[in-house]
Amino acid sequence: MRSTWLFCIIFILSCFGFAAKGQTTSNEGLDFWAVFPTHIPTGPNTLAKMSIYITSQQNSSGKVTVAGNSVNFEVLANEIVEIPIEYAQAHLDYKLSNTLIKNKGIHIEVDPGKAKIAVFAFISASARSEAYLVLPKDAMGQRYYAIGHPGTPVPTDAESGYQGKHYLIITATEANTDVVITRPDGSLVTQTLPEAGDIFMLTGDEDFSGTKVEATGCSKFAVYSGHSGIAFTHEAQIITSFDPLVQQLYPTESWGRRYGLIPFSKRKHFYKVIAAEDGTEINIDGTVQARLNAGESFTPSNLPLTQPSILSANKPVSVAQFAYIQADLNTVPGEVAFGDPDMVILNPEEYNIKKITLFASFDRTPEFYLNVFMKASGTSSFKINGVAPEGIWRKLPSDPAYAYIQISFNQYTLAQSSLSLTADEGFNAMAYGFGEFESYAYSAGTNLAVNNYLQFTNLNANVTSTNACINEPLAVKVVLPARATRLNWQFEDANLNFSESNPVARNFVNDEGETQYEYVYNNGVVRYNTLGIHQISVIAELDPGTNPCPDEAGNKIYTYNFEITQPEFSVPDTVEILAGGTAKIPGIPGTGNIGYRWTPAFGVSDASIVNPVVTAEQTTNYTITAYSDLGCSISKQVVLKVVDTFNIPNTFSPNGDGVNDVWNLKLLSTYENSLVEIFNRYGQLVYANVGYRIPFDGYFQSQPLPIGTYYYVISPRNGKKNLSGSLTIIR
């Protein structure tokens, strides 16, 4: 990449569909670890900069710690907080390869009781940028396969000595993490990471694709794969640009069997597939293309690619999509397609989502796109900020049950910094951007699989979810991967603690063929009367041989953090209108899937939105009730006050002092078709406006009117009588 621009895009995942494995966890969380990967500087005085970007659906707070130094943060709902990371403290120099790296892990923690956050990392120099989604600890696993692509690495920089290298980075999230790294040739590297935040990095001239990274114990850890500077070419004979790559890898349990392969808009691309199990069959548009064993990969031979496809497999796979250098990107003859190499790990159709909120910031007007892939039956429900997107939904030729859309924005067409993507059915989305020799791409939020989870059933609404409503009766249950002979439930309120021997389970087999065991808390109904993050622990004594990670007593401790919520929205206590007038309630909707209902509905334009237009002849007391998808509800009162007397000032002083500078006809705008006309003493019309949306400021044809007396006629044009009189301008 050459030109410099900053792009920060933050996603909030607020509701999701349930995957075939039975349950998922999102990219929101309370505890994260990030890294500042090796990065080729633009020059000796232009080192890379890194920032952590944090957002949340609710107000939240926490701290970011690196090298023992902490920075506190507070983030408002749907806002962004940027935390710069010091290069000297966190950057992983390529010379640290094959060594234990201490005190360079970046730890992001949420304060106790505060809402979950979403975290992204952005790394840039004056000519090279990269970004990645940071996964929470809950979404990490114990087995990974690396994915990348050979390409053409950048030669050693003569001034800095930096080399373009493939890398594999492992970060411990728990003490005493032991990992085994197995290369495709069978060679092994073992490493112990004694403390949370310890890092082990491998770099090399060869792609790490197919390298397995696995814990020998029970610790979860994070893995990153990428390159410090590489070029992907198809026809270009001369390497004119390159880019760094970085992605945090998904654990194998969060891989999937079906992916939408949607091209970058007007650009060429290619993809790579990695298998985790022997006998994995890869189908592209219904045709078998490859049979892979664990760690083997497939890249199509008919490159470059420009058309959409559907990839399916008989066993879970991971898929990465790549962009070429700018010289090889163009698909439209005669046009220049800006961009540069990039890599993004795709999300499987099984782990689709139903809502994302993202924020974008542009510099030097890069192009910004969204690719959305979903069932064709749900496309009509897909909205961006509540409005159907501009663009064409196209059905996949190989399977018309699926469709995709490519949505284009730039800093001029994107009227606001936030985009909320919603649909009634699940979708997969990818955000990406291109500038001159510049690129980024990554998944627009994701779900990841878990094999145990806590659920609540709102008994009033008969809704089951992993979060719950305030002041509602809740039935609690836990799903475990093995049979329990004893359960010990531990709550924040010790009065709710409960132990049970030989609990009765509901057994079921998920779509992966795994048997799971559901246990209900049998000590009554639970209620929470405080909002925020809460915690329940379940200490399980499992059947012999089914607990690979016991504590000292031989039990398995499952700890669950969850959120107690209620719908958040705002409306005024009172709205004034003239009799027979019309006004829009200035309500502000909350985040998440919230429905609204106004009662009474008479005189309300749409009783299902937070900001309807209302009309009334007499004062009316309204109630608006908001309902969340968790079954939560909250009601607020709004008084629509009808004002019978209409005060018309007979003077005003448009002298620019900020006081009485316009003729203030309070509430006349509620007569939206009213006509206001003002004449001078000679009968010349000097002002006219419908609905009084632009108040009279004492100017005519951009010139101040002289001091004196003028005459007005106000025509309500709704059956009410006309009003007329004199008006004096003083200065």
C-alpha positions in Angstrom: 0.0 0.0 0.0 1.2 3.5 -0.6 -1.3 6.2 0.4 -2.2 6.6 4.1 -5.8 6.5 5.3 -7.3 5.5 8.6 -10.2 3.2 8.7 -11.7 2.0 11.9 -14.8 -0.1 11.9 -16.3 -1.6 15.0 -19.0 -4.2 15.1 -21.5 -4.9 17.8 -23.1 -8.3 17.7 -26.3 -8.1 19.8 -28.4 -11.1 18.8 -27.7 -14.2 16.9 -29.1 -17.4 15.6 -28.4 -20.7 17.2 -25.9 -22.9 15.3 -26.0 -26.5 14.6 -23.8 -27.3 17.5 -26.5 -26.1 19.8 -25.1 -22.9 21.1 -22.8 -20.1 20.1 -20.9 -17.2 21.7 -20.4 -13.9 20.0 -17.4 -11.6 19.5 -18.5 -9.5 22.4 -17.0 -10.4 25.7 -15.4 -9.3 29.0 -11.8 -10.5 28.6 -9.5 -10.2 25.5 -5.9 -10.6 24.5 -4.5 -8.8 21.4 -1.0 -8.6 19.8 1.0 -6.0 17.8 2.4 -8.3 15.1 5.7 -7.9 13.3 5.3 -5.1 10.8 7.7 -3.7 8.1 8.2 0.0 8.8 7.7 2.4 5.9 11.1 4.0 6.7 13.5 4.3 9.6 11.5 7.1 11.1 8.0 5.8 10.3 7.2 2.9 12.6 3.8 1.4 12.7 1.1 2.7 15.1 -1.5 0.5 16.7 -4.8 1.3 18.4 -7.3 -0.8 20.2 -10.9 0.3 19.3 -13.7 -0.6 21.8 -17.4 -0.3 21.5 -20.4 -1.6 23.3 -24.2 -1.8 23.1 -24.4 -0.4 26.7 -22.3 2.0 28.7 -19.2 0.1 29.8 -15.8 0.6 31.3 -12.5 -1.3 31.8 -8.8 -1.1 31.2 -6.2 -2.0 28.6 -2.9 -3.2 30.0 0.4 -3.9 28.3 3.9 -4.3 29.9 2.4 -3.6 33.3 0.9 -0.2 32.3 -2.8 0.2 32.3 -5.1 2.8 30.6 -8.7 3.0 31.9 -11.5 3.4 29.4 -15.2 4.4 29.5 -17.3 3.8 26.4 -20.9 5.0 25.9 -23.4 2.9 24.2 -22.8 2.7 20.4 -19.8 4.9 20.7 -16.1 4.3 20.0 -13.1 4.6 22.4 -9.6 4.5 20.9 -6.7 3.4 23.1 -3.3 3.9 21.4 -0.7 1.2 22.0 3.0 2.1 22.5 5.2 0.6 19.8 8.1 -0.1 22.1 5.9 -1.8 24.6 4.0 -4.2 22.4 5.5 -4.6 18.9 6.7 -8.1 18.2 10.0 -7.7 16.4 10.7 -10.5 13.9 14.0 -11.1 15.7 12.0 -12.5 18.6 11.0 -15.5 16.5 11.2 -18.8 18.3 11.6 -17.3 21.7 9.3 -16.9 24.7 8.1 -13.2 24.7 7.2 -11.7 28.0 5.2 -8.5 28.8 4.0 -7.7 25.3 0.5 -9.2 25.3 -2.3 -6.6 25.2 -4.9 -7.4 27.8 -8.4 -5.8 27.5 -10.6 -6.3 30.5 -14.1 -5.1 31.4 -14.8 -3.8 34.9 -16.9 -6.2 37.1 -20.6 -5.8 36.5 -20.1 -3.8 33.3 -21.5 -4.6 29.9 -19.7 -6.7 27.3 -17.7 -5.0 24.7 -16.5 -5.6 21.1 -12.7 -5.1 20.4 -10.8 -4.4 17.2 -7.2 -3.7 16.5 -5.9 -1.3 13.8 -2.3 -1.1 12.8 -0.9 1.4 10.3 2.2 3.1 9.0 2.4 5.8 6.3 2.1 3.1 3.6 1.0 -0.1 5.3 -2.1 -0.9 7.3 -3.9 -3.9 8.7 -6.8 -4.6 11.1 -8.3 -7.6 12.8 -11.2 -8.5 15.0 -10.1 -9.5 18.6 -11.9 -12.5 19.9 -12.9 -12.8 23.6 -11.5 -15.5 25.8 -14.8 -17.3 25.8 -14.6 -17.8 22.1 -11.1 -19.2 22.0 -10.3 -22.9 21.9 -7.6 -25.5 22.3 -6.9 -26.5 18.7 -6.2 -24.4 15.6 -4.9 -24.8 12.1 -3.1 -21.9 10.5 -4.1 -20.5 7.1 -2.2 -18.2 4.8 -0.8 -18.2 1.2 2.7 -18.2 -0.2 2.7 -15.1 -2.4 5.8 -13.0 -3.0 7.4 -11.7 0.2 9.0 -8.4 0.4 12.8 -8.6 0.3 14.9 -7.5 3.2 14.8 -3.7 3.7 18.3 -2.3 3.5 17.8 0.4 6.1 15.7 -1.4 8.8 16.8 -4.9 8.2 13.2 -6.0 8.3 12.2 -8.9 6.1 8.8 -9.9 4.7 8.0 -13.0 6.8 5.1 -15.4 7.4 4.3 -15.6 11.1 2.4 -17.6 13.6 1.7 -16.0 17.0 0.4 -17.8 20.1 -0.8 -15.9 23.1 -1.6 -17.5 26.5 -4.8 -16.5 28.2 -4.1 -18.7 31.2 -1.0 -19.6 33.3 0.9 -22.7 32.4 -0.3 -23.1 28.9 1.5 -25.9 27.1 1.2 -26.1 23.3 2.4 -28.4 20.5 2.9 -26.9 17.1 2.9 -29.5 14.3 4.0 -28.5 10.8 2.6 -30.3 7.7 5.9 -32.1 7.4 5.4 -33.6 10.8 8.1 -31.6 12.6 7.1 -30.5 16.1 7.7 -27.5 18.3 6.6 -27.6 22.0 6.4 -24.5 24.1 5.3 -23.7 27.7 3.7 -20.2 28.3 4.1 -19.8 32.1 1.8 -16.7 32.4 -1.3 -15.2 30.8 -0.1 -12.8 28.2 3.1 -14.7 27.3 3.7 -15.0 23.6 5.4 -17.4 21.3 6.1 -16.4 17.7 7.4 -18.4 14.7 8.4 -16.6 11.5 9.5 -18.1 8.2 9.8 -17.9 4.5 7.2 -20.6 4.0 3.5 -20.4 4.5 2.3 -21.8 7.8 -1.0 -23.1 6.2 -1.9 -26.5 7.7 0.2 -26.1 10.8 -1.7 -27.4 13.8 -1.5 -25.7 17.2 -2.9 -27.6 20.1 -2.9 -27.4 23.8 -1.7 -30.5 25.7 -3.8 -29.4 28.8 -7.0 -27.6 29.3 -6.0 -24.0 28.6 -7.6 -21.7 26.0 -5.2 -19.6 24.0 -5.3 -17.2 21.0 -3.6 -17.8 17.6 -2.8 -15.2 14.9 -1.6 -15.9 11.4 -0.3 -13.4 8.9 2.6 -11.8 7.0 4.7 -8.7 7.6 4.6 -7.8 4.0 3.5 -9.8 0.9 2.2 -9.5 -2.6 -0.3 -11.7 -4.3 -0.1 -11.6 -8.1 -1.8 -13.1 -11.1 -0.5 -11.5 -14.3 1.7 -8.7 -13.0 5.4 -9.1 -13.9 6.7 -6.4 -11.6 5.8 -6.2 -7.9 4.6 -2.6 -7.4 3.0 -2.9 -4.0 2.5 -5.2 -1.0 0.7 -5.2 2.3 0.9 -6.9 5.7 -1.7 -9.4 6.7 -3.1 -10.4 10.1 -6.1 -12.5 11.3 -7.0 -14.0 14.6 -7.8 -17.7 13.9 -11.0 -19.4 14.9 -10.7 -22.7 16.8 -11.7 -25.8 14.9 -14.9 -26.2 16.8 -16.1 -23.0 15.3 -15.5 -24.0 11.7 -18.4 -24.8 9.4 -19.6 -26.8 6.4 -21.1 -24.1 4.2 -19.7 -20.8 3.0 -20.8 -18.0 0.6 -17.8 -17.0 -1.6 -18.8 -13.5 -2.6 -16.2 -11.5 -4.7 -14.8 -8.2 -3.6 -16.8 -5.5 -5.6 -15.4 -5.2 -9.1 -12.2 -7.0 -8.1 -10.5 -10.3 -8.5 -10.0 -12.7 -5.6 -9.1 -16.2 -4.6 -9.6 -18.4 -1.6 -8.1 -21.2 0.4 -9.8 -24.0 2.3 -8.2 -25.9 5.3 -9.5 -29.2 6.6 -9.2 -30.4 10.2 -10.3 -34.0 9.7 -9.3 -36.8 7.3 -11.8 -37.5 4.5 -13.0 -33.9 4.1 -14.8 -33.5 0.7 -14.9 -30.0 -0.8 -17.8 -29.1 -3.1 -17.9 -25.9 -5.1 -21.4 -25.2 -6.5 -22.3 -28.8 -6.1 -19.2 -30.3 -7.8 -16.6 -32.2 -5.8 -13.3 -30.3 -6.2 -11.0 -31.9 -3.6 -10.7 -34.5 -0.9 -8.5 -33.4 2.0 -7.0 -34.9 5.0 -6.4 -33.0 8.3 -4.1 -30.0 7.7 -4.4 -30.2 3.9 -5.6 -27.2 1.8 -7.3 -26.5 -1.4 -7.0 -23.5 -3.7 -8.9 -23.5 -7.0 -6.7 -23.7 -10.1 -8.9 -21.5 -12.4 -7.6 -18.2 -10.9 -8.4 -15.3 -10.7 -12.0 -15.6 -9.5 -14.7 -13.0 -10.2 -18.0 -14.9 -9.7 -19.8 -15.9 -6.5 -19.9 -19.5 -5.5 -21.1 -21.7 -2.6 -18.6 -23.9 -0.9 -19.9 -26.9 1.0 -18.0 -29.7 2.8 -19.0 -33.0 4.5 -16.8 -32.0 7.6 -16.0 -28.6 9.1 -13.5 -26.5 7.2 -11.9 -23.0 7.5 -11.9 -20.6 4.5 -9.9 -17.5 3.9 -10.5 -15.1 1.0 -7.6 -13.1 -0.5 -7.2 -9.9 -2.6 -4.4 -9.4 -5.2 -2.1 -6.4 -5.6 -3.6 -3.3 -7.2 -2.1 -4.1 -10.6 -4.0 -7.4 -10.7 -7.3 -6.4 -9.1 -9.2 -4.9 -11.9 -12.2 -6.8 -13.5 -13.5 -3.9 -15.6 -11.5 -3.1 -18.7 -10.2 0.5 -18.8 -10.9 1.2 -15.1 -8.5 1.4 -12.2 -9.4 -0.8 -9.2 -7.7 0.6 -6.1 -6.5 -1.9 -3.5 -3.8 -4.2 -2.4 -3.3 -7.7 -0.9 -5.5 -8.7 2.0 -6.8 -11.8 3.8 -10.1 -12.3 5.6 -11.3 -15.5 7.3 -14.9 -16.1 6.4 -17.7 -17.1 8.7 -19.7 -20.2 7.9 -23.4 -20.0 7.1 -24.1 -22.1 10.2 -22.9 -19.3 12.5 -24.9 -16.5 10.9 -26.1 -13.5 12.8 -29.2 -11.3 12.9 -27.9 -7.9 14.0 -24.6 -6.0 13.8 -23.9 -2.4 14.5 -20.7 -1.0 12.9 -18.9 2.3 13.0 -16.7 3.7 10.2 -14.3 6.6 10.0 -12.8 7.6 6.7 -9.7 9.5 5.7 -8.7 10.3 2.1 -12.0 8.8 1.0 -11.3 5.1 0.6 -14.0 3.0 -0.9 -16.0 1.0 1.6 -18.2 -2.0 0.9 -20.4 -4.6 2.6 -20.9 -8.1 1.2 -24.0 -9.8 2.7 -24.9 -13.4 2.1 -28.1 -15.0 3.4 -31.1 -17.1 2.5 -33.1 -15.5 -0.3 -36.2 -15.8 1.8 -34.9 -13.3 4.3 -33.5 -10.6 2.0 -36.6 -8.4 2.2 -36.1 -8.1 6.0 -32.5 -7.0 5.7 -32.1 -3.4 6.7 -29.3 -0.8 7.3 -30.4 1.7 9.9 -33.9 0.5 9.5 -34.0 1.1 5.7 -33.6 -1.4 2.9 -30.2 -1.0 1.3 -29.5 0.4 -2.1 -28.3 -2.3 -4.4 -29.5 -5.5 -6.0 -29.9 -8.8 -4.3 -28.6 -11.5 -6.6 -29.4 -15.2 -6.2 -26.5 -17.6 -6.3 -26.7 -19.4 -9.7 -25.8 -22.8 -8.2 -28.4 -22.5 -5.4 -31.2 -19.9 -5.8 -32.1 -20.5 -2.2 -29.2 -18.2 -1.3 -28.6 -14.5 -2.3 -26.0 -11.8 -1.9 -25.7 -8.1 -2.2 -22.7 -5.8 -2.5 -23.3 -2.4 -0.9 -21.0 0.5 -1.7 -20.4 3.6 0.5 -18.0 6.4 0.7 -17.5 9.3 3.1 -20.1 11.4 1.3 -22.8 8.8 0.9 -22.3 7.5 4.4 -24.4 10.1 6.2 -23.7 8.9 9.7 -20.8 7.1 11.4 -22.8 4.1 12.5 -24.5 1.4 10.5 -26.9 -1.1 12.1 -27.5 -4.2 10.0 -30.5 -6.2 10.9 -32.6 -9.0 9.5 -35.3 -11.5 10.6 -33.2 -14.3 9.3 -29.5 -14.9 9.8 -26.9 -13.5 7.5 -23.1 -13.4 7.0 -21.4 -10.1 6.3 -17.9 -9.0 5.4 -16.7 -5.4 5.5 -13.8 -4.3 3.3 -12.3 -1.2 1.9 -9.9 -0.1 -0.8 -7.8 3.0 -1.4 -4.9 3.6 -3.7 -2.5 0.7 -2.8 -4.5 0.3 0.4 -6.9 -2.4 1.7 -8.5 -4.0 4.7 -11.1 -6.8 5.1 -12.6 -8.7 7.9 -15.8 -10.4 9.1 -18.5 -8.1 10.3 -18.9 -9.9 13.6 -19.4 -13.6 14.2 -20.6 -16.4 16.4 -18.4 -19.2 17.6 -19.3 -22.6 19.0 -19.2 -23.7 22.6 -20.0 -27.1 24.0 -21.5 -25.9 27.3 -23.7 -23.0 28.1 -26.2 -21.5 30.5 -29.7 -20.5 29.5 -32.7 -18.6 31.0 -36.3 -19.0 30.2 -38.4 -16.0 30.9 -41.5 -17.7 32.3 -43.8 -14.7 31.5 -42.8 -14.4 27.9 -41.7 -18.1 27.3 -38.5 -16.9 25.7 -35.2 -18.7 26.2 -31.8 -17.1 25.8 -28.3 -16.7 27.3 -29.2 -13.3 28.8 -32.3 -12.4 30.7 -34.6 -9.5 31.8 -34.7 -7.6 35.0 -37.5 -8.4 37.4 -38.8 -11.3 35.4 -39.3 -14.9 36.7 -36.5 -17.0 35.3 -36.0 -20.8 35.0 -32.3 -21.6 34.8 -30.7 -24.5 33.0 -27.2 -25.6 32.0 -26.1 -27.7 29.0 -23.0 -29.8 29.5 -20.9 -32.1 27.3 -21.0 -35.0 29.7 -23.3 -36.7 32.2 -23.1 -35.2 35.7 -23.5 -37.3 38.9 -23.6 -34.2 41.1 -24.2 -30.5 40.5 -23.4 -27.6 42.8 -25.0 -24.3 41.6 -23.4 -21.1 43.0 -25.0 -17.7 42.7 -24.0 -14.2 43.7 -26.9 -14.4 46.2 -25.8 -17.3 48.4 -29.4 -18.0 49.3 -29.9 -19.4 45.8 -27.0 -21.9 46.1 -28.1 -25.4 45.6 -26.5 -28.9 45.4 -28.1 -31.9 43.8 -26.9 -35.5 43.5 -27.7 -37.6 40.5 -29.6 -34.8 38.7 -31.9 -35.8 35.9 -30.8 -34.8 32.5 -32.5 -34.2 29.2 -30.2 -35.8 26.6 -30.1 -34.7 23.0 -27.8 -35.2 20.0 -26.8 -32.0 18.1 -26.1 -31.9 14.4 -22.4 -32.8 15.0 -23.5 -36.1 16.4 -22.4 -35.1 19.9 -24.6 -36.0 22.9 -25.3 -33.1 25.3 -27.0 -33.1 28.7 -29.4 -30.4 29.8 -29.9 -29.9 33.6 -32.5 -27.6 35.2 -31.9 -25.6 38.4 -34.4 -27.3 40.7 -34.5 -24.8 43.5 -37.2 -22.5 42.3 -37.6 -19.4 40.2 -34.8 -16.9 40.0 -35.2 -13.1 39.6 -32.6 -10.3 39.2 -33.4 -6.7 40.2 -30.2 -5.1 39.1 -29.0 -4.5 35.5 -25.6 -5.4 34.2 -23.3 -8.4 34.1 -23.9 -11.2 36.6 -22.3 -14.6 37.2 -23.3 -18.2 37.9 -20.9 -21.1 38.5 -21.8 -24.7 38.1 -19.5 -27.2 39.7 -20.0 -30.5 38.1 -18.9 -34.0 39.1 -18.9 -35.8 35.7 -19.0 -39.4 34.8 -15.6 -41.1 35.2 -13.4 -40.6 32.1 -15.5 -37.7 30.7 -13.7 -34.8 32.5 -10.3 -34.1 30.9 -9.8 -31.0 32.9 -10.8 -31.6 36.6 -10.0 -29.3 39.5 -8.1 -30.6 42.6 -11.4 -32.2 43.8 -11.9 -34.0 40.5 -14.8 -31.6 39.5 -15.2 -29.4 36.5 -16.1 -25.8 37.2 -18.2 -24.0 34.6 -18.5 -20.2 35.1 -20.9 -18.2 33.1 -21.2 -14.4 32.7 -24.5 -13.1 31.5 -26.3 -9.8 31.2 -29.5 -8.7 32.9 -31.1 -6.1 30.6 -34.2 -4.1 29.8 -35.1 -2.1 26.7 -33.5 1.3 26.6 -35.1 4.1 24.7 -36.1 7.7 25.3 -39.3 9.8 24.7 -40.2 13.2 26.1 -42.6 13.5 29.0 -44.8 16.1 27.2 -45.3 17.1 23.6 -47.3 20.2 22.8 -49.4 20.8 19.7 -52.2 23.1 18.6 -55.7 21.7 18.5 -56.0 19.6 15.3 -52.3 19.9 14.8 -49.7 17.2 14.0 -46.3 16.6 15.6 -43.6 14.0 15.4 -42.7 12.5 18.8 -38.9 13.0 19.1 -38.3 9.5 20.5 -34.9 7.9 20.3 -34.9 4.1 19.8 -32.7 1.8 21.8 -30.2 -0.8 20.5 -31.0 -4.4 19.9 -34.2 -6.0 18.7 -36.8 -3.9 20.3 -40.5 -3.6 19.4 -42.8 -0.7 20.4 -46.5 -0.3 21.0 -48.4 3.0 21.6 -51.7 2.9 23.5 -54.2 4.3 22.7 -53.3 4.0 19.0 -55.9 6.6 17.9 -54.2 9.6 16.2 -50.9 7.7 16.0 -49.4 7.3 12.5 -47.6 4.1 13.4 -48.1 2.6 16.8 -45.1 0.2 16.3 -42.2 2.8 16.2 -40.7 5.0 18.9 -41.2 8.3 17.0 -44.6 8.3 15.3 -46.5 11.3 14.0 -49.5 12.1 16.2 -52.6 14.2 15.7 -55.1 15.3 18.4 -58.0 17.7 19.1 -57.7 17.3 22.9 -55.0 16.5 25.4 -54.3 12.8 25.5 -52.2 10.6 27.7 -50.2 8.0 25.8 -48.3 4.9 27.0 -45.4 3.5 24.9 -44.2 0.0 25.8 -41.0 -1.4 24.5 -40.4 -5.1 24.1 -37.1 -6.9 23.6 -36.4 -10.2 22.0 -35.7 -11.6 25.5 -39.3 -10.9 26.6 -38.3 -7.8 28.6 -40.7 -4.9 28.6 -40.8 -1.3 30.0 -43.4 1.4 29.7 -43.2 5.2 29.7 -45.9 7.9 29.6 -46.1 10.7 27.1 -48.7 13.6 27.5 -49.8 15.0 24.2 -50.9 18.5 25.4 -53.2 20.4 23.2 -52.7 24.2 23.4 -55.9 26.1 22.7 -54.5 29.6 22.6 -52.0 30.6 20.0 -49.8 33.5 21.0 -48.6 35.7 18.1 -45.9 38.1 19.1 -46.3 41.6 17.6 -42.6 42.5 17.5 -39.2 41.0 17.3 -35.6 42.2 17.0 -33.4 40.5 14.4 -30.2 42.3 15.4 -28.0 39.2 15.7 -27.7 39.2 19.5 -29.1 35.7 19.8 -32.2 36.9 21.6 -35.6 37.3 19.8 -33.8 37.2 16.4 -36.7 35.4 14.7 -40.5 35.8 14.8 -41.3 32.9 17.1 -44.7 31.4 16.3 -44.6 28.6 18.9 -46.3 25.4 17.8 -47.4 26.7 14.4 -45.2 24.0 12.8 -47.8 21.5 14.2 -50.1 22.9 11.5 -47.9 21.4 8.8 -49.8 22.7 5.9 -50.3 26.2 7.3 -49.3 29.2 5.1 -47.6 32.2 6.7 -47.4 35.4 4.6 -45.9 38.8 5.6 -46.4 42.0 3.6 -44.8 45.4 3.9 -46.9 48.6 4.1 -47.1 48.8 0.3 -48.6 45.3 0.1 -45.5 43.7 -1.2 -45.0 40.0 -0.1 -41.7 39.8 1.7 -42.1 36.3 3.3 -44.1 33.2 2.7 -43.6 29.7 4.1 -45.6 26.5 4.4 -45.6 24.8 7.8 -43.5 27.6 9.2 -40.5 25.3 9.0 -38.2 28.3 8.3 -39.0 31.1 10.8 -39.1 34.7 9.6 -35.8 36.3 10.4 -36.5 39.9 9.1 -34.7 39.4 5.8 -36.0 39.7 2.3 -33.9 38.6 -0.7 -30.9 38.2 1.6 -31.1 41.8 2.7 -32.3 43.1 6.2 -35.8 44.6 6.1 -36.0 48.2 7.5 -37.4 48.9 10.9 -41.1 49.4 10.8 -44.5 47.8 10.8 -45.5 44.8 8.6 -48.6 42.8 8.2 -49.1 39.1 8.4 -51.8 36.6 7.4 -51.7 33.1 8.9 -53.8 30.5 7.0 -54.1 27.2 9.0 -55.6 25.5 5.9 -57.2 22.8 8.1 -60.6 24.3 8.7 -59.4 26.7 11.4 -60.0 30.4 10.8 -57.3 32.7 9.3 -55.4 35.0 11.6 -54.0 38.4 10.7 -52.4 41.4 12.3 -49.4 43.7 12.4 -45.8 43.0 13.2 -43.1 45.5 14.1 -39.4 44.9 13.4 -37.0 46.7 15.7 -33.3 46.5 15.8 
